[in-house]
Amino acid sequence: MNLTVPPLPDVAAGREPEPSQGAPYRALQRVGMQGIATRLQWADGARLPATADVSVDLATGQRGIHMSRLYRLLDRLDESPVTPERLDALGHALLDSQDDTSQRLSLTLRFGLPLRRRALLSDASGWRHYPLTLTLEGSHEGLTQTLTLEIDYSSTCPCSTALARHAMARDWRHWADEQNTANLDAEAVAEWIEHSGSFPTPHSQRSRAVVALRLNADAAYAPEARLDAFEQTLQTPVQTLVKRLDEQAFAERNGANLMFCEDAARRLAAACETQAGVAGYRIDITHAESLHAHDAVARAERDFEVR
């Protein structure tokens, strides 16, 4: 059905002076929308729920931007896979939609990437939804893309581990002094360790790394490969479904990979240096302490200044 609509006023496009000041509308550095519910198409054709933030600057003398034009362009994100080339083209289209009243753009897309993850040793597996963020910033002269990944992992405190081992050694010496040393065999020692040796336990906690990668113009997103590399670097990513042998292997990995937040930041920084297509990075580490009521945090970055 054709619907004929008479011309309607466009208040946002008004260029008259501000009523309160009697002067042209001043320029604004950022105007837009936050928390837009949308969805996008990923490389494998899957359509994933997403949230978008978009904003542009606004020139002097213009009352407002054309928000509906921005919305309509974002609403087409599920029509074809999101690639670096497509996101770059979308950025230019968003700027063009504002009729030369805007020169700079900021676009953020947040979504979860579902990946099936196997247990460490058994055939158990389960789903992980990895939070991903794509950010596009700049102007017609150049748009910069940033891929941000979040990795949850377990961290065991080196200091706490040393104290726990010290306490276990103390208890062992006390027990051994009470025994007939001539009858201390390997089985007796193993029995003591199994029943008493792990009483003092080091503290560990679920931790998070937020890795933002500033990409070169010709770089691929490749989030799955990058996540695999970062989890391999940390060695203790959180698990999905596990069996007892997996849980034991996870405990062994934690014991072999003791980490302060500083250690995790340095490990991931070294891994970022080997990532293809990365012009700069910023790594934020949070260890949600189980000993303290506050978190331990660290940051490592290179060439990540806002352009």
N, C-alpha and C positions, 0 to 999 in steps of 0.2 A: 504494500500500500504506500503510495506516495503521500508524503506529508508536507504541505506547504506551510512554511513558518515565516512570518513577517520579520523584517530586520529587527534585531534586538540590540540593546545597548551593550557596549563593551567597555565597562568601567575601568578594567585593568589597563587598557590601552590608552587611557586618558593622559594628556600631556599638559593639562592646565596646572597653574601653580598650586602648591599645597595650601589648602584652606587655612590651616593654622599658622602658616608662615609667610604667605604671599610671595613665595619663591619657587623655582622649579624643583621638582622632586629630586632629592639628592641620590647619588649613586649608592648602591648596596653591594657588598662583597659576596653575599651568599643569600639566595632565595630558592626555595624548592620544597620537596616533600620527603618525609621520613617514614619508614615502616610500611611501604607499599606491598601489599600481598600480591604476588605474581608467581609464575613458574617459568622455568627455562628448560630447554632441551640440551642434554649433555651429549658427549661424543658418541655414546653407544645408542643414541636415540631415546633414552629414558627421559621422561618429563618429570622434573624434580620441583617440589614446592620451594619458593625462594622469597626473600624479602629484599626490597630495593630502597635505597636512599638516593635521591638525585637532587642536585642543586646547580645553579648557574649564578653568575654575577648579573648586575642590572645597571644599565647606563643611566647617567643623569637625565632627568626630564621624563622618565618613563615610570608610571605609577606601579606597575606590576608585571610579572612574567606570564607566559601562556602555559600554565601548569597542565591543562588538559592535553596539550600537544606532547609534552613529555610523557604523560601517562600512556597515551595511545602508542607511542613508540616502544615503551617498555612492555606493553601488553602483547607484543609480537615476539617476545623472547623464546617462546616455545615453538616457533614455526620452523626453525632450523638450528642445528647444533651451535652452541656458543664456542667460538674459537677466538684466538687473539685477533685475527683479521676481522671477524664479524663484530667483535666488541669495539674495535677501533672505528669501524664504519658507523656503528650505532652512536658512538660519541660525537662524531661529526654531524650526524643527522639530528641529534638532540640540540646541538648548538645552532644548526641551520633553522630549526623550528622556531627560534626566538627572533627572527627578522632583524638580525644585526644589533639587537639590544643587549646581547650577552657575548662575551669573549672567552670566558673560562667556564669549565665544567668539572663537576665532581660526581662520580657515579659509584655506588657500592652495592654489590650483590652478595647476599649471604644465603647459603644453602648447605644441606648435608649430603655428603657423598657416601652412599651405602656400599660397603665392601664386605665380602665374606672372608672371615679370618679363621684359619685352622688353629687347633691347639698345638702346643709345643711338641708333643710326642705322639699322642693318641690320634684316633680318627675323628675326634670331636671337633665341632666347628660352630660358628655363630656369626651374626651380623654385627658390624660396627657402623655407625653413622658418623663420619668424620666431618666436623664443621669446616667449611671452606668459605673464603671471602675473596671476591674479585673486586679490585678497585681500579677505576679509570680516572685520571686527573690530567688537566692541561687545557690546551686551546687548539685552534686549527693549525697552529705552527708545530704542534707536537703533543701527543697524548701518551702518558706513562701508565703502564699496567703493573699492578702488584697482586700477586697470589699469596694469600695467607692461609696456612694450615695449622691445625691444632692437634697435638699428640698428647694423649694421657699415658702416663707410665708410673711405675712404682720406683721410689727412691728410698734406699736404706742409708741411714746416717753413719758415716765412717767413725765419728767420735763415739756414738752410742755403741757401735759394734766393738770398738776397742775396749770400752768399759765393760761390756758384757763378757768379752773374752777374758778380761782380767779377773772378773768375778768368778768365772767358771774355773780358771786356773787356780785361784785361791781355794775354792771349794774342793777341787781335785786334790790339792796338796793336803788339805785337812783330812779328807777321806783316806788318802793313801797312807798317811801317818798312822791311822788307826788300824790298818790292815797288816796282815802278815806278809811282808813284801816278798817273801819266798814263794808265796802262792798266788801272786798277782800275774795272771796270764791275760792274753788278749781278750778272751771272752769276758773276763771279769771287768776289764776296762770298758769294753763295749757295752756291757750291761749297765755300768754306772753312767756312761754318757747318755744311753737311751732313757734312763729313768730320772737322772738328775742333771745331766750336763747342759741341757738347754733351758734350765729354769730362768737364768737372766737372759732376756731377749733384747736385741737392739730394736729401736723404733724405726718404722718405715711409714710411708704415707703415699697416697695417690698424688701425683704431681702432674703439672701441665706445662708443655712448651708451646708457645705461639710463635710460629716462624713465618715472617713476612718476607717474600722474595720479590724484589724489584726486577722485572724481566726486561731483557733486551727486546728490540722491536721484532726480531725474527724467532723468538723463543716459543716453544710449545708449553702448554700448561703442565701436562704429564703429572697430575697430582698423585696418582697411585704409585708410580715409580718413585716419586719424591718421598711420599709417606713411608714406603718400604725402606728407603735408604736411611731416613731419620730414625725409624724404629730399630733398624739394625744397629745404628750408631749407639742408641741408648741401651739396647739389649733387654729392657724390661717393660715393653708396652703392656698395657692392661689386656686381659684375656676375656674371651666370651665363655662358651661352655668348656669345662675342663673335667678330666678324670684325675684320680689321685696321683698317678704318675706325672701328669702335667703340672699339678700343683707342687709336687716335689721338685720338678725341673725349674719351675718358676722361683721357688725358694733358693735353689742353687744359683740361679742367675742373679738374684738380688744379692746373695752373698759374694758373688764374684764381681759385682759391679756397684760397689759402694759409691755414693755420690752426694756431695754437697750441691747446692744449686749452682755454685760457681763451676763445678766440674761438668754439669750438664750443659751449661751455656758454652763452655769451651769445646766440648765434644761436638755440639751441633754447629758451632761456628766453623770448625774444621770441615765438617760435612758440607756446609753451604759453599765453601770454597771450591768444592769439586763438582757442584751442580752445574749442568749445562744451561746456558742462556740467562745466567743471573748477573745483573749489573751491580746489585747491592742487596743487603739483607738486614733485618732486625729480628733478634731473638729475645723473647721475654719468657723467663722461667719463673714458675711459682711452685714452691714446695709447701703444701698445706700441712704445716707441722702437727704431728701428733703429741709431741712433748710440750709445745707452747700453744698459747691461744692466738698467736699471730703467725703470719706466713713468712717464709724466707724467699726472697726474690733476687733475680739477677738479670742483666741485659748485656747482650753483645750485638754490635752492629758495625756495618761498613757501607759507606756510600749510600746512606739511606735518607739524606736530608730532603726536606720537602722542596720541590722545584717550583 
